[in-house]
């Protein structure tokens, strides 16, 4: 880790007031990895309406429906994601695309790496393009969370392709970043907004044979 980045992590560890502090193992992550999450409550996976919808309506197996949120790793233990909850972006309160600190998910969420088999570790050029696309989109366009997209999916209404430039849900945002930034999963991305009733869920990443699934390991900081 770079000195400035390491200092930031150590500062967080000290502020936590804990004797043991765990962070995702940065050495096991590649830029362009999709990270799926599942919120935990009191150390146990919390029930989630997304899981119920993926399992009961979309008929995903429980092991895939289990994952309820998707984001893309962009380096230095940071991810790009689209969130429903409002946050302050330095200028105003809004929801949607943002850059988040992956360390903040370590204790509160279960984490699963979905690593594209099309993006071998040696293909750093494509991975860097993914990172640049994700960071530029999140910081410049600042798109809203796709509330309309979710409602249309729930009520089986058509969704206009051009609306995707304004609003994004987490899993389709991650898919777009891979397709437009890294030239993978393009066919799946092109279906959004063009094929009736097609929606890409976090469970789609988990169920896809195009991805290697790796539980995200953690590392313990000592002596901070």
N, C-alpha and C positions, 0 to 999 in steps of 0.2 A: 504494500500500500504506500502511496505517496505520503510525505510528511504531513502536509496540511490535512489530507483526508484522514490519516491515522489519528492526528490530534483531535479532530472532530469526533471520531468514534470514542476515543478515550475520555473526552469531555462528557459525552453522553453517559458513559459508564459511571463516571464519578458522580454525576448529578442524579443517577438512579438511586444512589444510597444503598445498593446491594453489594454483598460480598462476592457474589458470582455474577458475571454478566456475559450473556451469550449473544453472538451475532451470526448471521449467515456466513458460511465459509466462502469468502470471496474467491479463493483459488479454484473452486469448483464451478464457478459461473462464467459463462461466455456472453458477450454482448449479443443480443438477438434471441436469447433464451426466453421462452414464454414461461411465466411463473403463475401457477394456479394457486388460489388460496381458499382456505376454509376457516371461518372465524371460530374461535374457541371461547367458551364461557366457563370460568372456574376450572380451566384445564381440560374441559370436555368439549367436543365439537358441538356447536350450537345449531339448532334446527334452523332451516332457512327456506323461505318461499321459493327461491330459485331452484333449490334441490328438488322440492316437491313438483315444481312445474316441469323440470327436465325429466324427472322419473315418471310422473303420472301422465303428463300430456305428450311429451316428446319421446317417451318410452326408452330412455337411456338406462342402461344397467346401473345399479346402485353405486358401484365403484367409480363410475364416471359422473353420475349426477351429483355425487358427493362434493365436487368442486364447484364453487359458486362465483368466483371472480377470476379474471385474467388480466395480466399486465406484462409488459415487456422490459427485460433487463437492459439498461443502457450503460452500465459500468459504474465503478466506484460505489457499489452497494446502493444504487438508485434505479428506480423503475419509472416508466411512463404508463399511466393508466387513465381511465375515464371513470369518474366516481359520481354517484348520485347525491352524496352529502355535500352541502355548500361549504366552501372554504374561502379564505381571503388570499387573493393572488398578488397582493402588493398594491393594487389599485381599487379593487372592488370585491364584494362577495359574489361568488358564482359556484356552479358545479361544472362537471365535465372533465376535459383533459388536463392533466397536471403531472409534474415530476414529484415523485415521493421517495422518501428514505426507506429502503428495504429493511433497515435495522428496526424500524418501528413495528414491523410485522412479526418479529422473531418470537416473542412470547405469546402474542395474542392470536396468532394464526398458525395453522398447518400449511406447509408450503411444498409444492411439487414442481420440479423443473420439467418442462416439455421442450426437448431439444430437437429441432428439425433435422431429419436425416439428410436433407438436401444441403444443409449448411454444416459441412464438416468443419472441424476446428481449424483446419488450415485455410479456410475460405475467409480470411480476415477482411478482405476488401468488401464483400457483401455484408458481413457483420457490421462493419463501420458505416456502410450506407444505411443499414437499418437504424443504427444509433443516431446518425445525423438526421434522418427523416423523422424519427420519433421526437427528438429534442426540438427540432425546428417547428414541427407541428404543434407540440404542446406549449411552446413558449411564444409562438407568433400567432397562430390561428385561434388558440384558446377556445376550442369548440365546446358547446354545451353537452351535458349528458342527454342521451337519446330517450327522454321520457316518452315522446311521441312514438318512437320506434317500439318501445316496450308495450304501450297501449295498443298499437296496431297489431303486434304479435298476439297479444292476449285476446283481441277481438277479431282476429283473422282478417284484417283489412290489408289492402295493398299499401306498399310503402314506396314512395318515389325515390329513385336512385339519387337525384340531385340533392335530396334532403340530407344525405350522408355527409355532404360538405359542411353542414351546419351542426349536426348532432351525431353523437356516437355513443354506443354502449360498449362496455369493457371488452368483451370477447371479439366483437367485430372491429373494434379499434385495434386490438392486437393483431388480428388477421390482416387488416389493411396495412399496418406497419411492415409485416413480413412480406406481403405481396408487392407493395409499392416501393418499399425500401430494399428488400432482399430478393425479390423475384421468385418467391416460393409461395405455394398455396394460392397461386393466381386464379386458377379455375374456380376454387371455392369462393374467393373474394368477388369474382365477376358475377356470381349467382345472386349476390345480395342486391335487392332492388330490381332485379330483372326476372327472377323466378318467383311466382306466387308462393306465399307461405314459407319461403326459405329464410331461415335465421340461423346465425352461427353462435353457438353457446359455448361457455367454458367446458362443458362436457364433450363438445366436439373435439377439442384439443386432446383431452384425456383418452377418448375413444379412437382417435386417428392413428393408423399404422405409420403415418408420416413422421411421427415424433417418438423419440426415445424418452421414457418416463424415469425420472430420477428424483427420489425424495431429497429435498434440499438439506444437506448436512449443516450442522452448526459448529462453531468453534467457541471455546471459552476464553475470555480475556482474564489474565491473571496479573497481579502486581500493578493495577492501575490506581 
